[in-house]
Amino acid sequence: MFLNQNKASGEVKIDLNCDMGESFGRYSLGSDEAIMPFITSANIACGMHAGDPSVMRQTVRLAKQYGVAVGAHPGWPDLQGFGRREMSLTPDEAEAFVLYQIGALAAFAKAEGMELHHVKPHGALYNQAVNDRNLAKAIAGAVKKFSRDLVLVGLAGSGLIEAGIEAGLRVAIEGFPDRNYNSDGTLMSRKLAGAVIDSPEEVAANAIRLAQEGVDFSGRRIGIDTLCLHGDNPHAAQNAKLVHDALEKAGIQITAP
C-alpha cells in the first residue's frame, strides 16, 4: 500500500493532490499557480484530454518551484469531451495510449531535473477502470513497463487498485472531497445534479472526514492515502487553501509521498 499504513499507529498522514495543467496556450495556467502552494502532488495532463507541451512544461516548472511531486495524468484522446466520455479500445491500445502519455510528461520532468513520481488516470479512463479489469490491467501494465517505482493512484475499492497490487506496484488509494459518492462508494456521474460540491466549506469538511474515516465502498471501510482536488472546479484555489488549513487544524499531517 502507501501512506495508509501510518494510520495503524494513530498517526494520520495524507497526500493532497490536484489535477493540473488542464489548459492550453503558452500563458494559460488558470488557477494552478494559486493552488500549488497548498498541495503536495500534482497530476499533470499529458495532452490527450487537455494540456499541451507549453502548459506541461510550465506546470512541471511550477511544481518544482513549490516542491510538489509530479505525476502523469493520462486520459482518453478526447480533447472535445475533456476526457470524460467513455471509449472502447483494446487493452493493447489502451496500454499504448497510457504509456505514450507517461513518457511525454517524464521528458519534461527530466528536463527540469525532476523525477516522475506517480500516475493517475483521468476522467472516463479512471472511472471505467473501476470495474473493467482488462482496462485496469492495461493501465497498470503501462505503468509497470515504464517504471516499477511509479505509484499508481486509483479510486478506493476499485479494480485499478487491485490491478496495481497484482502488478507489484505501489498504489495510493484516493478520495475526493469535492465530489459526491454513490451508495456503493463509486463517484456520482457528473451528469447528475449535485455530483460536484460547490461549497468550499463542505469540501474542507469532507476532506477531514475522508482522511480520518476513509470511504464506505460496498460495505467495506477503506482508508485513504491521498485526497484529490479538481483544478477545474470554480472554487479550486479557495478549496485548496481551506482544505489545507482544515487538515492542519485537525492535526492531520499533509505530506508528499
Order of alpha helices (4+ residues) and beta strands (2+ residues): beta-alpha-beta-alpha-beta-alpha-beta-alpha-alpha-beta-alpha-beta-alpha-beta-beta-beta-alpha-beta
